[in-house]
Amino acid sequence: MNATYSTLLAAVAPTFVVIGCGFALRRFRGLRAEADASLLTVAVNFLYPCLIADTLLRSTAMREAGNAAIAPALGFVLMLVCFGIAAACARMLRLHWPQPARTFALTAAIPNWGYLPVPLVQQLFGTNTTGVLFVHNIGLELALWSGGIWLLSGSGSWRRVFTVPFFAILGALTLNLVHAGDWLPRVVLDSLHLLGQAAIPLSLLLTGATLADSVGSPRDDRRLLVTASGCAVRVVLLPLVFLAAAVWLPVSLDLKRVLVVQAAMPCAMVPIILARHFRGDVGTAVQIVLATTALGLLTIPLWLRIGFAWLGW
């Protein structure tokens, strides 16, 4: 793939524009906080499963046993490696244990694996690679709710991975194996496609609204070094882990593409929510997430370009 930095920046920019719209809508009260819970439920438990089903039913790559088995297993292992590296960095920074060190490690380790990479993979690589991304995310989810929650709170609960999107992936994979995309009524397939297309825009708007709320949180200038270190871990050090896997492991081309895109991602939003729930250091999570997301507009196309070059695309 002979993609220049400017071409990749143009591919990334619309996602950040939609996030910016969500940010502005929150600030100007066009998207009120009291609507978040219902909209998020619709996005996560209805529209996102429709997107998953629409994608996986049309993905021939998911009929390969290697993609269906190796993608989630590799995601799980890579996520645990990231937790270990981030925790070691927290120790090197001599952050107070358990907090904010645990929050730093969790936040810096977790890449955004949902609403940022999905539209990017759709645009750059199409349906087959997007299907592999969804299955790869199962491993990341399992690592988050087991190793990640243990890292933050001292106890994990891998059962939390059993969500509506998780079962949507399993169901769609089963239907894909029996070529359901060829015999399901056209009205069903077209409806799934129409509903699925709404999942990403709505989720990105809610992401922007969440960022707007986080900007208003109290800040502590003493966290500047921690924030800068979190950015260094997330957007400098950990991308090398995913790119090394993409370069050296004998996996499918679609999975290599997923790993390159995942390497480029900033922090996910979920550590902010988890830090609040498990009494972590919310301020640390907010500042690292905001900083890496802001940097993402520049660093995502940069890491994509580096990854493509390393793989000779």
Buried (B, 14 or more C-beta within 10 A) or exposed (E): BEBEEEBBBEBBEEBBEBBBBBBBBBBEEEBEEEEBEEBBEBBBEBBBBBBBBBBBBBBEBBBBEBBBEBBBEBBBEBBBBBBBBBBEBBEEBEBEEBBBBBBBBBBBBBBBBBBBBBBBBBBBBBBBBBBBBBBBBBBBBBBBBBBBBBBBBEEBEBEBBEBBBBEBBBBBBEBBEEEBBEEBEEEEBEEBBEBBBBBBBBBBBBBBBBBBBBEEEEBEEEBEEBBEBBBBBBBEBBBEBBBBBBBEEEBBBBBBBBBBBBBBBBBBBBBBEBBEEBEBBBBBBBBBBBBBBBBBBEBBBBBBBBBBEEBEB
